[in-house]
Amino acid sequence: MTTVEPGASLDGEHLTDLLMRLLLDADLRARLADEGAEAVAADPGELECLASVDLAELDTTARRLRSQVWRPGSGGSLATTFPRSLRLLRDAGATEPDLLTGFLGSPHFARFRLIPYTAPGLSVEEAFASFLLDAAGSGALRDTVTHELMIALFTALACEQPLSFVIEAEGIVRTDRGHAAVRAYAAASAAAWAAAAGEHSANAEAVRYAYFTTSAGLAHGVVSGRVAAAFEAEPSDRRETVRRALARRGLW
């Protein structure tokens, strides 16, 4: 946007909130264009700001924001981070523009670390996954979103220190090698991921799937119940024995 001068009664926090609402809410921008600042402004301070907005540049900035969120890095994007999840959603009738619009208007996006609030926030990947999981149910979509989020988080844990964002995903534990986590998935979900990687998954109704940061990067895959014992909360001889065995393999 061009010149947007805060009014006498509009402080920085209020101005930031107003600008973010304009960028994220297409209906609000349409009302501003069609009905004018007087129909949109909640107070005189907002009126002074809205009256100075360049509508064409506002639309351009909003499109750039959508692109920045969907493709946040030079080599990555939400589409490349969640390819299987988005394929399942497309098969169910969802479109990427609608998903992005829903995400931008959700409370999950407000927790993304690039929103200009003072407190640290989530990565865009975890914020987007939280948005998807809100309506994912308990089937393959939930498993797949969770798996692709864990891959993204553990890739960051293996490559980015210190992290530039906070992680709220539960069950990630510290190890001598870095971090590890285990999740329970339907065997059919894990088999689909393994097939895509040219691997084979055990024939069972449910499996345990583990993620580890190692000196070489990220390791992940289906594990036995014995390996899953390493993640038990209560100390025990069994837990420590498994952790020592994993440490010898460079995983703990």
Backbone hydrogen bonds, N-H to C=O, Kabsch-Sander energy under -0.5 kcal/mol:
donor,donor_aa,acceptor,acceptor_aa,energy
4,V,2,T,-0.7
10,L,7,G,-1.6
11,D,9,S,-0.7
15,L,11,D,-2.5
16,T,12,G,-2.6
17,D,13,E,-2.3
18,L,14,H,-2.4
19,L,15,L,-2.7
20,M,16,T,-2.4
21,R,17,D,-2.2
22,L,18,L,-2.2
23,L,19,L,-2.1
24,L,20,M,-2.2
25,D,21,R,-2.0
26,A,24,L,-0.8
29,R,25,D,-1.9
30,A,26,A,-2.2
31,R,27,D,-2.4
32,L,28,L,-2.3
33,A,29,R,-2.2
34,D,30,A,-2.7
35,E,31,R,-3.2
36,G,31,R,-0.8
36,G,32,L,-1.1
39,A,36,G,-0.8
40,V,36,G,-0.6
40,V,37,A,-1.0
41,A,37,A,-2.8
47,L,43,D,-2.2
48,E,44,P,-2.2
49,C,45,G,-1.7
50,L,46,E,-3.3
51,A,47,L,-2.2
52,S,48,E,-0.5
52,S,49,C,-1.3
53,V,50,L,-1.2
55,L,53,V,-0.8
58,L,54,D,-2.3
59,D,55,L,-2.1
60,T,56,A,-1.9
61,T,57,E,-2.7
62,A,58,L,-2.3
63,R,59,D,-2.2
64,R,60,T,-2.1
65,L,61,T,-2.2
66,R,62,A,-2.1
67,S,63,R,-2.1
68,Q,64,R,-2.6
69,V,65,L,-2.4
70,W,66,R,-2.4
71,R,67,S,-2.5
73,G,76,G,-1.1
78,L,70,W,-2.4
79,A,70,W,-0.7
81,T,77,S,-1.9
82,F,78,L,-2.3
86,L,82,F,-2.5
87,R,83,P,-1.7
88,L,84,R,-2.3
89,L,85,S,-2.1
90,R,86,L,-2.7
91,D,87,R,-2.4
92,A,88,L,-1.1
93,G,90,R,-1.7
94,A,89,L,-2.6
99,L,95,T,-2.4
100,L,96,E,-2.6
101,T,97,P,-2.5
102,G,98,D,-2.6
103,F,99,L,-2.6
104,L,100,L,-2.7
105,G,101,T,-1.5
106,S,103,F,-1.5
109,F,103,F,-0.6
109,F,106,S,-0.6
110,A,106,S,-0.8
111,R,108,H,-1.3
112,F,109,F,-1.8
113,R,122,L,-2.9
115,I,112,F,-1.8
117,Y,115,I,-2.8
122,L,111,R,-2.7
123,S,166,V,-0.6
127,A,123,S,-2.3
128,F,124,V,-2.5
129,A,125,E,-2.4
130,S,126,E,-2.3
131,F,127,A,-1.8
132,L,128,F,-2.4
133,L,129,A,-2.8
134,D,130,S,-1.2
135,A,132,L,-1.2
136,A,133,L,-0.9
139,G,136,A,-0.7
142,R,136,A,-0.5
143,D,139,G,-1.8
144,T,140,A,-2.7
145,V,141,L,-2.9
146,T,142,R,-2.3
147,H,143,D,-2.6
148,E,144,T,-2.7
149,L,145,V,-2.3
150,M,146,T,-2.5
151,I,147,H,-2.3
152,A,148,E,-1.9
153,L,149,L,-2.9
154,F,150,M,-2.9
155,T,151,I,-2.0
156,A,152,A,-1.9
157,L,153,L,-2.5
158,A,154,F,-1.8
159,C,155,T,-1.4
160,E,156,A,-3.4
161,Q,159,C,-0.6
166,V,121,G,-2.4
172,I,169,A,-0.6
173,V,171,G,-0.6
173,V,180,A,-3.0
175,T,178,G,-2.1
176,D,252,W,-2.5
180,A,173,V,-2.0
181,A,211,Y,-2.0
183,R,209,Y,-2.7
185,Y,207,V,-2.3
187,A,205,E,-1.9
189,S,186,A,-0.6
190,A,186,A,-1.9
191,A,187,A,-2.6
192,A,188,A,-1.7
193,W,189,S,-1.8
194,A,190,A,-2.5
195,A,191,A,-2.6
196,A,192,A,-1.6
197,A,193,W,-1.1
198,G,195,A,-1.1
199,E,194,A,-3.8
204,A,202,A,-1.1
207,V,185,Y,-2.7
208,R,223,V,-0.7
209,Y,183,R,-3.1
210,A,221,G,-2.7
211,Y,181,A,-2.7
212,F,219,A,-3.0
213,T,179,H,-2.4
214,T,217,G,-3.7
217,G,214,T,-1.2
219,A,212,F,-2.8
221,G,210,A,-1.9
223,V,208,R,-2.7
228,A,224,S,-2.1
229,A,225,G,-0.9
229,A,226,R,-0.7
230,A,227,V,-1.9
231,F,228,A,-1.8
232,E,229,A,-1.7
240,E,236,S,-2.2
241,T,237,D,-2.4
242,V,238,R,-2.2
243,R,239,R,-2.3
244,R,240,E,-2.2
245,A,241,T,-2.0
246,L,242,V,-2.6
247,A,243,R,-2.3
248,R,244,R,-1.9
249,R,245,A,-0.9
250,G,247,A,-1.7
251,L,246,L,-2.9
252,W,246,L,-0.5
